[in-house]
Every structure is written in structure tokens, then in C-alpha cells.
Amino acid sequence: MNTQTKNGYMLLFVGMDWHKGLSPEEMQKVSEQWMAWFKRLTEQGKAVAGQPLERDGKTVSGKNGRVVADGPFAESKEAIGGYFLLDVATMDEAVAIARECPGLAYGAKVEVRAVRAECPLASEAEAQLTEATA
Amino acid sequence: MDAKNEYLLLFRGKEWYSSLTPEEIQKTMDQIKGWFERLTESGKLKAAQPLKREGAIVSGKTGRIVADGPFAESKEVIGGYVLVEVDSLDEAIAIAKSCPTLRFGMEVEVRPVAEECPTMAQARQILAEALLATAAA
């Protein structure tokens, strides 16, 4: 697996409806600002990855993932529209970067999360297991 | 990197292990390890990382509002992500379905990675259509 950044932070862009009410020219302008922001961060070595997500998708749940539902992503205020992975040392730095997001002025939000070093899903369980058997 | 074939799996839910016995936790952790090993060996795994439960939510003009978040108790909290490269959404869904923690209530959101921001694409299309309409008039 790659991208195992020890001091990683993930920016999750929340809200896929920030463009509502904007003219297409404004939509383009904000999108261009967003891409330029990512380019700057990449050149500074602060962003190591970033991708936009399509408006559609599915949610898998239930035993054996037997429930596959369409996600109400396009209109959602809470849908994730994309992410950046940052290589910065502190949460404060990650938050400072998040505050630069061009979508904020239009209602988008940025969730800032610290990345763990170990394997997904198992890390917290491991901790609980260690506690339980201690 | 061909974004057309990449899918982001977002794992949402409360701690799957909170009501399990140590034996059940160990067994599930072994299954998770196996799941990752198989994904890695298949060459489909591009990246995967767990996220710490605590964080911040930035909002408002100039990001002036910084709140603690997400709330740890929420069943919507994203606990980690996996990025896969496969040929179709169906394949990505199949990978999501095989996640060992689904049976404990975890949900997996499967999202195609976009070539470019959908808003940019949408704007361009609107402008192109307007241009066509003007030309036809």
C-alpha cells in the first residue's frame, strides 16, 4: 500500500450543492480556483493526493453487503465531493489549509481528519483488544 | 493514473468491535487482514488509510468557523478509506460487499473518482449548450 504518511491529514470536502445559484461562469471560476489551490499545495509539497468524486455512487450495507442503495449524493449538503491528502505536521496546519478552500464562501464545508499510521478498520479494534487483555 | 477506473470506498459507522468478545474481535481482525492481503495481491488496491475519530469541521466564509467534529457517536463518521482501481462500479461494489465488518453495521460508500470536478464539467456543458443555442438562433 502506498500513501502511508505518518503525519497525514485528510480534507474531505462536504456538500455537493455549493454551486446552486451560481452562473456557469461563476461555477467555472470557483472550480478553477479550487484546482489552482490544489496545484499550489502540491508544489509546496503539502498536498500529496487529491481527487474529485462523481456525483453518483452507491452505499453497501447489511450482512454480506446485501443492501446496495443509490446515494442521494447530487443534492446533498453532506455528500463528499472530493478529498485532499495533506503531508503537514499538525492539525492546526491542516485546518489553516482547509480554511483556504474556495468552496467555503458558497456553503461547502471541509472536514479535517488525521490519518492513522496502521491498517484501516483494525487499528481501533487492536487498541480495544489490547485494553481487554491487559 | 486513470481516474476513470478508480473508485473511493468510504467506510462509515460506529466502532464495529464495541459489542464483540475478544475472540470475535481477533477473528474479525484476521479476516480484515486477509481482505487487505487479497486486495493487495490482486493489484487493485491503490491506497488505504484509517482516520482518527476526532477532527474538525471548517465552514463559513473564509472558514471562520472551526468546530470539533465529526461527533464520535455518529453512525455516519468516516473511519477510513480505500482507493481501488477496477474496471467497473460493479467490481468496486463487489469489493465493498466482501468487507468483513459489514455484518457489524458498518456501511461502505462507493464513489467513482471523477476525471475533473463535476461542477466544472457541468458549467462547461451549460456554456456549450448556450453557445449552440445562440448559434442556432
Interface residues (C-beta under 8 A of the other chain):
Chain A: M1 N2 T3 Q4 G8 M10 L12 V14 M16 W18 H19 P24 E25 M27 Q28 V30 S31 E32 W34 M35 A49 Q51 P52 L53 E54 R55 D56 G57 K58 T59 V60 S61 G62 K63 N64 G65 R66 V68 G71 F73 E78 I80 G81 G82 Y83 M91 V95 A98 R99 E100 C101 L104 A105 K109 V110 E111 V112 R113 A114 V115 R116 E118 C119 P120 L121 A122 S123 E124 A125 E126 Q128 L129 A132 T133
Chain B: A3 E6 L8 L10 F11 E15 W16 Y17 S18 P22 I25 Q26 T28 M29 I32 K33 F36 T40 L45 K46 A47 A48 Q49 P50 L51 K52 R53 E54 G55 A56 I57 V58 S59 G60 K61 T62 G63 R64 V66 G69 P70 E76 I78 G79 G80 Y81 V82 L89 I93 A96 K97 S98 C99 P100 T101 L102 R103 M106 E107 V108 E109 V110 R111 P112 V113 A114 E116 C117 P118 T119 M120 Q122 A123 R124 I126 L127 A130
